[in-house]
Amino acid sequence: MTSILGISAFYHDSAAALVVDGEIVAAAQEERFTRRKHDHEFPQNAIDYCLNVADIGPADLDYVAFYDKPFLKFERLLETYLAYCPIGFQSFLKAMPLWIHQKLHLPREMSSGLGKQYKKRFVFTEHHESHAASAFFPSPFEEAAILTLDGVGEWATASFGVGSGNKMQLTHEMKFPHSIGLLYSAFTYYCGFRVNSGEYKLMGLAPYGEPTYVDLMLEHLLDLKDDGSFRLDMSYFNYCQGLTMTSAKLHRLLGGPPRRPESPLSQRDMDIAASIQVVTEEVMLRSAQHVHRLTGQQNLCLAGGVALNCVGNGRILRDGPFENVWIQPAAGDAGGALGSALFVWHQLLGNERAVESPDAQRGSQLGPSFSADEIRDFLDQNEVVYSEFSDDAELCERVAELLATENVVGWLQGRMEFGPRALGTRSILGDARSPKMQSVMNLKIKFRESFRPFAPVVLRERVSEYFEMRDNEDSPYMLLVAPVADDKLLDYDRSVSGLDKLKTIRSEIPAITHVDHSARVQTVDAERHGRFYQLMKSFEARTGCPVLINTSFNVRGEPIVCSAEHAYRCFMATNMDVLVLENFVVLKERQPNAEQHEVDQYLAEFQLD
């Protein structure tokens, strides 16, 4: 038995993944255990979890792999600071202590984290090799083109190549500071959201605006080529040398300073979001077309943080030349932990790869699970009033009834998902047919901005009835955006603009139909989703509708829940109606200590013109 532990740490979303004889055994992000969102510290808890799943200790590991090469990254930092010296001195002073005390001593840090029991080799893969390996090796393709797009690794900001069998080769790359990920993050910052976590907000805000700044961006900010490559005019940006993402020159070009976080959104903010989204999609689509021309492959594998831009992914699938697209569900840095372990197993050790259908990611259900006994003990110890169901059909019938009467349901089942999306094991569910459910769930449950869209989960066998997708098209990881089917749309006043669009009922499933008639689709099937699929079938039988809202089980500013304790605490701290922990159902109205929670005033007023 050969066991390989992959680690990503010290930048963004630390994680660990364990591969045993080529099989993905476990993977999890550190944030889920520490409850610190995007925790970048050494993933001690995630490592301990992975080893516990395999019932092994650090001394039993054969290889430990790290997801990038820190000395190459350090070289890039030094060269950048020197190039901008003395302007970047404050940024240099802020970055260096962490490098000197920790990042340049990774073998020491990892050895310490493994209790100094691991005595074998540490392997350092390149950042984009880790992304590429995470995309190709678990994919359902014997051969495929590979495209990685992110902020920056060591020097590369994008790369592409081909995978075949148990080998892959990256043949082309684009280098720092020219980066589609950093460009998108710069506008995330400019629009008042937090870099490395607010990019989803920017993508969700874009459909409320008009892309009126696209020509200005393409004329001044980037020289975009037909192959998707580009060069940025760095005088408009500050991320090489400063502590902010954008410069005063960009602010003058766009007619004002960055939006202050938590301040009301203006039409200008929405138009800028719409414009950078269009530019990003164009970069992604041109890149994919170029990769297809050079490789001749019919299948494409995607990874890197930009591959979480599901609107761009949908463009690639619908408008691009590839027959099939597979995207690593943990496409960001967390997925690098998994990629580094798979890279060692296949690329370095030369082990054969058996292509699996639907894929080798196992539904990305790779995190911790909790037994009925563990959950019952927790509920009893905390004097929670609950019902226990011994029959799955009876459980799903009851929960489907609650959903159909507009109750909001917290749903914890099986192993926690690996990656940023809730996929039906740590989810909050609602009735997609309800006109009020988007605002209710955003403001009263998630405590987040009311413009944020919710994603639908749909029975795979009926996906083409509700969305412009192929029959039985597989989208289990919620990484593709598709238009809602025309025959599900309703007539409405299309003259409204800005956040007033939120008040319009646009389809038969209004709670998941974004203002541009799109939706970020997740499909559910019996093979991968078990009890979740059974719940969906029960809801379909009761209502005729095969679609629910599926959003992550957390509130604004917190990671997705991991344990029953986290789920119960989130349930009681929000206005959620129902909590389902495996086969236990908890109703808020039956809890003696339940209370209504006020909506944050900022969020309540967020729709100001």
KAURMO-V971727 format. One record per backbone hydrogen bond with DSSP energy under -1.0 kcal/mol. NH is the residue of the N-H (numbers start at 1). CO is the residue of the C=O. If there is no record, write none. Layout:
BEGIN
nh->(NH/NH)
co->(CO/CO)
END
This chain:
BEGIN
nh->(4/5/6/7/8/10/14/15/16/17/18/19/20/21/23/25/26/27/28/30/32/33/34/35/39/44/47/48/49/50/51/52/53/54/56/60/61/62/63/64/65/66/67/73/74/75/76/77/78/79/80/81/82/83/84/87/89/92/93/94/95/96/99/100/101/102/103/104/105/109/110/111/112/113/114/115/116/117/123/125/130/131/132/133/134/135/136/137/139/144/145/146/147/148/149/150/153/157/158/159/160/161/162/163/164/165/167/169/171/172/174/176/178/181/183/184/185/186/187/188/189/190/191/192/193/197/198/202/203/204/205/206/208/209/212/214/217/218/219/220/221/222/223/225/228/233/234/236/237/238/242/247/251/252/253/254/256/259/263/270/271/272/273/274/275/276/277/278/279/280/281/282/283/284/285/286/287/288/289/290/291/292/293/294/295/296/300/301/302/303/304/306/307/308/309/310/313/314/315/316/317/318/319/320/323/324/326/328/336/337/339/340/341/342/343/344/345/346/347/348/349/351/360/364/365/366/367/375/376/377/378/379/380/381/382/383/384/387/389/395/396/397/398/399/400/401/402/403/404/406/407/409/410/411/412/413/416/418/427/428/429/430/434/440/441/442/443/444/446/448/452/457/458/459/460/462/463/465/467/468/469/473/481/482/484/485/488/489/490/500/501/502/503/504/508/511/512/514/517/519/521/522/523/524/529/530/532/534/535/536/537/538/539/540/541/542/543/544/548/549/550/551/553/554/556/558/561/567/568/569/570/571/572/573/575/577/578/579/580/581/582/584/585/586/588/590/591/594/604/605/606/608)
co->(19/63/17/65/15/40/39/8/28/6/26/4/23/2/20/18/18/366/16/14/29/30/30/31/36/42/43/44/45/46/47/48/49/50/51/57/58/3/3/121/5/123/7/69/70/71/72/73/74/75/76/77/78/79/80/84/86/88/89/90/91/92/95/96/97/98/98/99/102/105/106/107/108/109/110/112/111/114/64/66/126/127/128/129/130/131/132/133/136/163/299/161/301/159/303/157/156/174/174/148/172/146/169/144/167/142/164/162/160/160/158/155/175/150/179/180/181/182/183/184/185/186/187/189/188/194/194/198/199/200/201/202/205/206/210/211/213/214/215/216/217/217/231/229/225/221/232/233/234/245/238/236/247/248/249/250/251/190/260/266/267/268/269/270/271/272/273/274/275/276/277/278/279/280/281/282/283/284/285/286/287/288/289/290/291/292/324/145/326/147/331/149/304/305/306/308/309/310/311/312/313/314/315/316/298/298/300/302/333/334/335/336/337/338/339/340/341/342/343/343/344/345/138/361/362/364/416/371/372/373/374/375/376/377/378/380/379/585/583/391/392/393/394/395/396/397/398/399/400/403/402/429/578/427/580/425/368/364/411/551/409/549/431/436/437/438/439/440/441/442/449/548/522/546/524/459/460/462/463/483/467/470/310/519/517/466/485/486/506/497/498/499/500/501/488/432/509/518/514/482/480/456/475/458/525/526/529/530/531/532/533/534/535/536/537/538/539/540/457/430/455/428/426/552/446/555/553/563/564/565/566/567/568/569/444/408/408/586/410/584/412/581/387/579/577/587/588/591/600/601/603/605)
END
